[in-house]
């Protein structure tokens, strides 16, 4: 569960396209959600990883190239004994090997985001407070799980 933000911190980012919020999610092997974290839209994916990798008990973690960071992700996974199934960034000096067949299952998280974005309140974020928006994300994911 995400901590309540301090007054004024509502995870709303401002850009040319307007206001935005990024939902970081962790799912199990079946694509069912196990954790959420909200950040401003312009924040990097690693900002959410710092919070979602706490108390992680998995055999392998599938993530996209944005999570290819030694200190913040790969070292944490190695410390908890998990296999990192993360393709290396193109600009990496030493390209790491990863299981391409196992990586194909990453579509489950993308499918999950597709399902919760069917809920208009999640796709557009009309909520001013991040706690209300996060509650909506939890409600939408519960509806997805029930179907």
N, C-alpha and C positions, 0 to 999 in steps of 0.2 A: 504494500500500500504506500502511496506517495504521501510525504509529509505535506501538511497544509502550507501554502506559501505565505511569506510575510506580506504585510499590507502593501499593496501596490505591485507586487510580483504576481502577475496573472498568466504567465506563459503565452503572451500575445506578442508576436513579432511584427515589425513594420517593414514593408518593402515597397517597391514600385507597384507590385501587384495587389497591394492592400495588406490587411492584417492576416496573420497566419500562425498556426500552432502545429507543432510536430508531435505526433503520437509515436512513442517508442513502445514496442510490445515484445514480450517473450512468450513463445508458445511451446507446447510439448511436441512429441513426435507425431501426434495425430492432427496438429494444427489448432489445438484448443489453447486459449490464452491462459497464461500463468502469471503475468505481471504487466503493468503499464507504467509509463512515466511520460510526463508532458514537458516539452521545452518550447522556447520561442521558435518560430519558423526558420529563422536564419542560423540557428545553432547547428553545430555538426552532430553527426550521428553518435559520436563518441561521448557526448554529454549525457545521453540516455544510457549508454552502455555502462558507465560508471555506477549507475544506480541499479540496473537490471542484473548485473553480474554478481551482486552481493548474495552470499549464501547459495551459490549455484551448485547443484548436485546432479550433474549430467555426465554421460559418457562422451558425447560429442556436441559441439555447438556449430550450427550452420549460420553463416552471416555473409553479407555482401562485402565488396572490396572496401567500403567505407570503414569497416571495423578492423582493417589490417594495420594494427598499431601494436608494437612490441610491448611497451610498458603498461598500457592501459587495458589491453584485451588479451593478447597472446600469453603474457607472463602470468596473468590471473588464471587463465585456463590451464596452463601448465602446472600451476601451484595446486589446483584442485583436481588434477589428474584427468582433465577432459581433453579430447582431441579437437583441435581447431580446424574446422572445414571452412576455411575462408580463403578465397582466391587472392593471391598477392597483387598489390598494386603494380602497375606497369613500370613505375619509376623506382621500384625496389632494386637495390644493387644485387642482392642475392635472392633469386626467386625461390620461394618455398614450394614444396610439393603439397597437394591436397587431393582428397578423394573426389574425383569428378562425378562418379556415380552417386555417391552419398549427397553431393551438393545439389543434385537434381531435385531432391526432396524439399529444397528451400521454397518451392512454389507454394507450399502450404501456408506460410506466413503471408505471402502476397494474396493468396485466396482469402485468408482471414480479413485482411484489410479491405479487400473488395467487398466482402459481405457486410462489414460494419459501415462502409461508406454508402451503403444503400439507405441508411438512416439519414434523413435530411439534416437533422440536428448535428450529426457527427461530420458530415461532409462540408457543412457551411460554418459551423461554430457560431451560433447565435448567443451563446452564454457569455456573460461578461466575466464571471468568476471561474477560475480554473477548476476549483473543486466541483462546481456544477457540471462543467464540461467533462471532467473525469468520471463523475457519477453517470453521465450519459453514455460514455464509452463503456463503462462496466455494464450498464443496462443493455446496451446494444449487443455486447458480447454474450450476455446471458441469453438474450433472444436468439442469437445465432446458435448457441449451444443447444437450446431446446428444440430447434428445427432439425 
